Amino acid sequence: MATESESSQGANNNERLLAAARADNEDLLLEVFEQGGFDINFQDGLGNTALHNAVSHGSTDVLEHILSHEECDVDPINRIDKATPLHLAVRLDGLELRKHVVESLLDAGADTRIKDKNGETVLDTLSEDDAEIRALIRKSQAQASVSQDDVASDDDGEAGSGSGSGSGSDED
């Protein structure tokens, strides 16, 4: 077994990133960011990323830094539960913490439609009395739906269906 000094010396920046997220250690996280040489989406043996760790440990100080990293995947899926960070966030204890973390993930574009190993979306896993979180997720879904409609309508005219501009004026 490695001694403490050997294991801390041997920790690469990916491992240090995961540790910073688990411990809500903003100083360590910023040090890793400054040094570089890490993958923000690095997964441990269970498939958990720094984002999974920050969420499951309620590490709000490092959460925003991780989410603001331009290469951060907000919807990584871990191996055992097939859970995204949003799946973990809706299970956090304490309404204020849960609300803060869920809002942060939704603002960063977390996908509410991803299903875990049980085939459940985040809405499926919420308790019925968690109305505030349910409302946040439904609002995010509505916004995503509007965005998808915009994309779909932009693509309609370019779909090559032979109907010209797609304005619906096919009459002679």
N, C-alpha and C positions, 0 to 999 in steps of 0.2 A: 504494500500500500504506500502511496506517495505521501511524503510529509507535506505539511501545510505550505512551506516555502516552495517546494517543488511544484505543487499543484497550482499555486498562484503565479509562479514564474511561467508555467506551461500553458496558462490560459491565453488563448488567442483572442483577438478582438471580437470574433463572433461569440465566443463563450462569455467574454466580459460584457457584451451587449445584453445577452440573455440574463446574466447575473444582475446587471444594473436595472433591468426591467422588473425582475422578481423583487428586488430590494427597494425599489423606488429611489435609486441612487442617481440623482440628477448629475452630480459632479462626475461620477464614473461614466455615465452615458455621454456627456459632453466631451469628456476626454477621449472616448472611443471615436466619437464623431470627428473630433479634431485630428486624431491620428490617422483615421481612414483604415483601409485594409480590412473591411468587414462587409458582410452582406446583410442589409437590413431585414431581409426575408429568410435569413438562415434558420433552419429548423433543427431542433434537438432530436434525440432518438425517438421521441414520441410525436414528432411533427409539430411541436409548439415553437412559435416564433417569439421574438421579443414582444410583439404586439399581444400575442396570446398571454405571455407572462405578465405584462403590464396590466392587462384587463383582469386576469384571474386573481392577481394580488392587490388589485385596487391601487395600482401605482400611478396616481394621477399626475405627479410631477413629471414623470418621464413620458407619459402617454402622448401628450401634445407634441413633444419633440419627435417621437417615433412617427406619429401620423403626418408630421410636416415634412418628413424626409421624402424627397421627390420619387424615390423608387419603392416606397412602402406599398406592399400589397395589403389592402385593408380586409381582404377576404381569404386569407390562407386557411386551409383546412387541415386540422391535426389528424393523426393516424388512428387513435383509439376510438374517439367519439365522433370523428368526422365533423368536428365543431369548428366554426369560425369564431373569431374574437367576439362577434356580436352574440353568438349563442352563449358564450361564457358571461358576457356582460349582463344579460337579462336574468342571470342566476345569482348575481352579486347580492350580498346582504346589505341592507340599509338603502332606503329609497333614494336619498340624495346622491349617494355614491353611484348607485345603479343608473339614475337619471343622467348624471354628469357623463358617465362613461358611454352610455347608449347614445346620448346626443352627440358626443365627440365622434363616435364611429359613424353615425348616420351622416353627420356633416362632412365627413371624409369620404362618403360615398359607399358605405357598407351595403351589401346586397341582402335584402331581407327575405329573398326567395330561396336561398340556399338551404338544403335539407341536411340534417345530421344523420348519423347511422340509423336512427329510428324513423327516418323519413319525415322529421319534423322541422318546420321553419321556426324562426324565433317567436313568431306569434303563437304557434302551436305549443311552445314550451312555457309561455307566460301563464301565470295564474289569472283566473277570471277577475280577481279584485285589483289587478295591477293596471288600473285604467289609465294612469298618467303615461306609463311606458307604452302601453298599447296605442294610445293616441299619437305619441311621437312616431311610432313605427308606421302607423296608418298614414300619417301626414307624409312621411318619407316615401311610402309606396305611391301615394297619389302624385307627389312631385316627380317620381321616377316614371310613372305612367304618362304624365304630361310630356316629359322629356322624350320618352319613347315614341309618343304620337308625333311629336315634332320631327323626329328623325324619320319615322315611317312616311310622313307626308312629304318630306323633302325628297325621299327616295322614290316616291310613287311616280313622279314625272320622268325619272331616269330609268325606270324598270324595264323599258324597252317593250312594253306591251303593245306598241303600235298605235296607241290612241293619241298621239301627239303630245300636247302640253299637260294632259291629265286634268284639264279644267272641267271635264264632264260635258263639253259641248261637242258631242259626236254627231249631232243632227246636221243634215244637209240643208 
